[in-house]
Amino acid sequence: MSKLTPRKIDHLVLPVPDLDIARERYLNLGFVVAPDARHSFGTENCCVNFKNGTFLEPLAIGHRETVEANEIKGNTFLRRDMAYRFRKGDNGFSTAVFLGEDARKERKKFQKLGYNTGKLVTVKRPGLKVTAAFALDERAPDVSMFLIERPDGPPVFDDALTNHDNGALAIARFTMFEPVPSDFQYYLQQVSGQRDPNSHSFGLDFQAPNGILSVMNKAGLKGFYGAEPPQNRGERGLELVAVDILVSSLEKASEILKANNIESRRLGPRMIVDPAPGQGAILAFVEE
């Protein structure tokens, strides 16, 4: 096995049908939502940012003709997004991103390990240039993972974008489902950079410097989130299902949800909000 160093979680991508729907949903959940931003290749987002530089990226198709033209040219990000929407619909949780260093070197490494890397994808706009190196396990067609090279370092967000009414502080964990988590241990080790995951009866936990990647079996989803596996899962393969958000106070978060008529339920240390249009994944609030 190649030398591994644990990588930080950078952000999570959640396909949505429309940014207006996503913005309304996340505002009602008590988050501050950043202004809309568009990629040059046609997608657009309205991100939810956290003080530690991580963020959630609700992603919509901004200009379909531009997206389709760039997809034909081989844009890996778009190809994976459109494939996800074709198979799973426009509400979901498709992509997990870790912070990398040298995208070209990372891509070559993943190629040597036998993973599908597609093409490097660069995003440029005023004040931002990042490059993504994909590592795709073809046994998991509904999950994309990539490393992102940030020459200027992790993003630093204004306080106005991170002072959330619900007290949200950071992404604490994101969770995948797979009936036999250990079948994907090597792949997740290579992407997360974590050589020694914590193995337990519910699955595997990969400890990043700023959060946890979990892959859980059916019993794990039930125990942690009171949830059943995603529908139509007679097939194998990873599927992203849940995000744990660290908050300063569950009571504060609960008050916001009640005030905005958002249904939630408590399960152990988690206050859980089930997926809804514009939200995609299970969101679980956990106290600092």
VEXDOSE-427579 format. One record per atom (N, C-alpha, C): x, y, z. Coordinates in steps of 0.05 Angstrom, whole numbers, plus 5000, padded with zeros to 4 digits. Last residue first. Example, Ala and Ser with C-alpha at 12.3 -4.5 7.8 and 13.67 -1.06 7.14 Angstrom:
<recs>
525749555142/527349795143/525850015157/526448865156/524649105156/526449345156/
</recs>
This chain:
<recs>
456154015402/459054045405/459953915431/451053555380/451953775397/454953775400/448653455314/449953345338/451153575353/443753345266/445053545283/446153415308/443553055205/443452995233/445053205248/440052985145/441753165161/441353095190/440052575089/439252595117/441152795130/440252965027/441252765046/439752785073/436453354999/437753114988/438552905008/434353884996/436153795018/437753545010/430853964956/432854174961/434854104982/425853574987/426753724963/428653954969/428953195040/426753345029/427753485004/430952705089/431252845064/428652975054/429852845160/429852675137/430052835111/433753035212/431853145193/432052975167/435052885279/435252805251/432952935235/439552965328/436953065320/436853045289/443352485366/442752615341/439852725340/444552165408/445652435409/444852605384/438551815402/441051835417/442052125416/434652145362/435651875364/438351885377/429152555349/431552505365/432152205365/426952885290/426652675310/429252625324/423053385255/425553265263/424953045284/420153825208/419953595224/422653475230/419654505209/421254295198/421054055218/417355005222/415654775215/417154555201/420455395242/420155385212/418555145203/420455295295/419455555287/418955555257/423054805296/420254825304/419055085294/428254955280/426754765264/423754785270/429655295323/429555395295/427855215278/429654935366/427855165366/427455285338/433854595352/431054495353/429054715352/438254925358/437654815332/434754725331/438054995414/437855225396/437055135368/438754465431/436354615438/435954845419/443854345413/441554205401/438954355407/448854805402/446754725421/444454585406/452754835364/453454925391/451454835411/453454265320/452154515328/452954585357/455653905264/456253985292/454954255298/451953475225/452853755228/453253815258/452652915185/452353015212/453553295214/449252675129/451252865138/450652945167/447952085089/447552265112/449852445117/449051785041/446351805052/445952015073/452051514984/452151725004/449351775015/453350844972/451451054967/451651254990/457150314940/456850534960/454650724952/454349684922/455749934915/455250144936/449249234895/451449304913/452649574905/442049214892/444749204881/446749284901/437449324915/438049044913/440849004903/435349834931/438149764934/438449464936/430650124927/431549984903/434549904906/432150644975/430250484960/431750354936/437350605024/435950745002/434250544986/435950265087/437650315063/436050455041/432550645138/432850415122/434750475099/434350975200/433650975171/434050705159/436251155248/433551055247/432551035219/441651295250/439751485238/436851395238/444450895277/445351165279/443251365270/441550415268/442450485295/443150775298/440550395214/438350385232/439150495260/445750405193/443850625186/441450635206/447649925216/448750185223/446950415217/444649535192/444349565220/445449835229/446649585139/443849635145/443349695175/453149895146/451349695136/448449765145/456950485129/455350325147/453650115133/462450875132/460950705114/459650495131/464351545147/463351285156/462051135133/469152015159/467751875137/466951605148/469452565203/469452275200/467952195175/473953125214/471352995213/471652695208/479053335207/476853515213/474053395211/482652935195/483453135215/481153315223/478552335192/479952555179/480852755201/477751675204/478051935219/479752125203/473051255182/475651365174/475851645186/469650695204/469950985207/472851065200/465350175182/468050285184/467950585188/460249785213/461749855190/464549955196/457749575258/456149735240/457649805214/461749345288/459549175278/457849315257/467849655265/465949575286/463649425273/474149945256/472249745247/470449665270/477050535239/475950395262/473750205252/482550505192/479850575200/479050425225/488450675177/487450505199/484650585207/489851035137/490650755134/489150575154/487051545103/487051425130/487551125128/486151785055/488951795066/489151675093/481451775028/481551925053/484351965064/482951454984/481851724980/482051895005/485050985007/486651134988/485551414984/480850805040/483450875052/485051055033/476950695002/476550925020/479151005035/479350244978/478750484962/478450724981/479649885021/482049975008/481550224992/474049805036/476049915054/478450035040/469949585010/470849834999/472949965017/468649135038/469349095010/470449344998/466849305088/469749235085/470549185056/461249375084/463049605083/465949525077/456449085054/458948975065/461149195064/452249445040/451749205056/454249085068/453150135050/454049905033/453649655051/452450835054/451350575059/452650375040/456251365086/455451205063/454150945072/456451995117/455951705119/455051595093/460552475149/458652405128/458752105125/461152915206/461352645194/459652635169/461153455217/462353275236/462952995224/462054075190/461253805182/462753615202/460654605237/462354455219/460954195210/456854925264/459654995266/461354855244/450355205275/452055015261/454955115260/446355495299/448755445314/450755255301/442055655269/441855405283/444355325299/443856125245/441856145266/441555885282/450856175233/448356045227/446356065251/455556495211/454056525236/451256435232/457856485162/458256245179/456856275206/457456945134/456656695120/456856455138/459557325167/456757355159/455657105145/464857205170/463157135192/460257145184/467356955107/466557175124/464757075146/471756395101/469156525097/468656745116/477056155066/476356295091/473856455086/479055535037/477555785037/477055895065/485855305040/483055265044/481555535045/490555564990/489855455016/486855435018/491655694938/491555914957/490755824985/491255204911/493855344913/493955564934/488054664923/487554944928/490155094932/485654094894/488054244899/487354544901/481653584918/481653844906/484253994914/479852924900/481553104916/481653374902/473352604899/475752724887/477252884907/468252134885/470152254904/472452374889/461551944875/464052064864/465652174887/456951434870/458651584888/461051684873/454351084837/452851314847/454351484867/457450644823/456850844802/455351094812/461850294847/460150484861/459350704842/465450004818/463449854833/461350034846/469050374801/466950304782/464850114795/471150904837/471050614838/468650524822/475051444821/472451324818/472651024818/477852014836/478451734840/475751584842/479852634805/477852434813/479052164818/482053244823/483052984813/481252764823/480953924809/479953674820/481153434807/483354564826/483454334807/482754084821/481655254829/482054994842/482054784820/481755924841/482555724821/483155474836/478956554853/478856264858/479956114835/478657094840/479357024867/479356724873/474056994789/475657184803/476057104832/474756284773/473256534772/474756734789/475455624753/476655884755/474556104755/476654954762/474655164765/476055424770/478554384725/479354634738/477054834739/479353704728/477353914724/478354164739/482553164692/482653374713/480553584707/478352624668/480152854664/480253024689/478251974698/477252174680/479352384675/479851564732/480351844741/479052054722/478650944759/477851124737/478251414746/484150604790/481550744791/481150914766/489050354794/486950224779/484250364779/493450584815/491950414833/489550274819/494950914774/496650684780/495250484798/490951304781/490951144756/492650884761/492451534829/489951384828/489751214803/497251774812/497251574833/494751404832/495352144775/497151934766/497251704787/492452474810/491052334789/492752104779/496552684842/494352524854/492952354833/499352984805/500652754817/498552564830/495453364793/496553194772/497852944784/494353614843/492253464829/493353274808/497453634901/498153664873/496253494856/493753594948/495953784945/496653834916/486853594973/489253474963/491553674961/481353485014/483353675006/485953524997/475753124986/477853165006/479953354995/468853064976/471353184967/473253214990/463552674951/465152754975/467852844965/457152684920/460052714918/461252794945/451552644922/452952494902/455952484906/445352624944/448052674956/449952504939/439252934919/440852714930/443552814942/434853034869/435253084898/436952864909/434052874817/435353134822/435553214851/435852164806/434052394807/435552654815/438951714797/437851754824/435951994826/440551674743/440051434758/438451484784/441052214726/439652014710/438751774726/444252434766/441552534763/439852334746/449052144757/447652124782/444752204779/450352334706/449752044709/448252004735/451252874717/449052804700/448352504702/455852824751/453352944760/450952864743/459552574717/458652434741/456052554752/460052974678/459152694670/458152544695/461853404708/459253414696/458253134688/466953214723/465053304743/462253304732/469453124673/468952904691/466852974712/468353334610/468553434637/467653224657/468153194556/469453014575/469853114603/465253444518/468153484516/469653314537/460153334536/461053194512/464053224509/460053694578/459853404584/460953254560/459854174551/462254104566/462353814574/454654134529/457054174511/459654104526/451454094575/451653874556/454053894537/452454594600/453054344613/453454114593/450254934561/453154954568/454054694582/444954774562/446454744537/449454754542/443354894616/443554614607/445254584581/445555254665/445155294636/445555024622/445155024717/444555304712/443855364683/443254514755/444054564727/443254854721/445954554823/443754544803/444954584775/447854354887/448754394859/446354364840/449954524951/447554454934/448154544906/455154384985/454754514959/452254404946/457754545049/455854385033/455354535007/464654615071/461954715063/460354495049/470254825113/468654625098/465954745090/472355235144/473055225115/471655005099/470655275195/473155135191/473855095162/465655525193/467955675203/470655535197/462155365132/462655335160/465355465167/456755495085/459555495093/459955475123/453055275034/452855305063/455655275075/452155554968/453555394988/452755465017/449255444913/448755634934/449755494960/451355384843/451055294871/450255524889/451155104776/451155334795/450655224823/454154924712/452754864737/452855104755/457255124668/454355124667/452855044692/462655204667/461654984651/458754934655/463755604702/463955674674/462855454656/458955604756/461355504743/461355574714/456056124795/455855954772/458655864763/452656234857/455056254841/454956054818/448456584902/448756394880/451356444866/450956724969/449756804943/450256594922/450056225022/451656415006/450156494981/445756195076/446356085049/447756295033/445555995143/446056215124/446856085098/440555535168/443155605157/443155875143/435555345184/437055525202/439855595193/432155095151/433754925170/435455085189/430655515120/428755415140/430055225160/435255545088/434555765105/432555675127/434755055061/436955095080/436555335098/430055155030/430154925049/432354975069/431355594999/429055615018/429255395039/435655384969/436055614987/433755625008/433054974940/435154914959/435555134979/429555274908/428555064926/430555004948/433255584880/431255714897/430055514917/436255214851/437455354874/435455484891/433654574835/433454864830/434655004855/434554044846/433254114821/433354404814/441153854868/438453954874/437154034847/446453454894/444853544871/442053634880/451253624937/448553524938/446953624914/457853504958/456153604936/453453464937/462153745009/460253545000/458353654980/469153905021/466353965019/464753725008/473853705051/473653965039/470754055036/477053355102/474553385087/474453665076/484053245099/481753385109/479353365091/487352605101/486652855087/484252975100/492852245129/489952315130/489452595118/497251955084/497052165104/494052255105/500651375062/498151515066/498351725088/504351025013/504351195037/501851365038/501050454984/502550694983/502450855009/501749765000/500050005000/501850255000/
</recs>
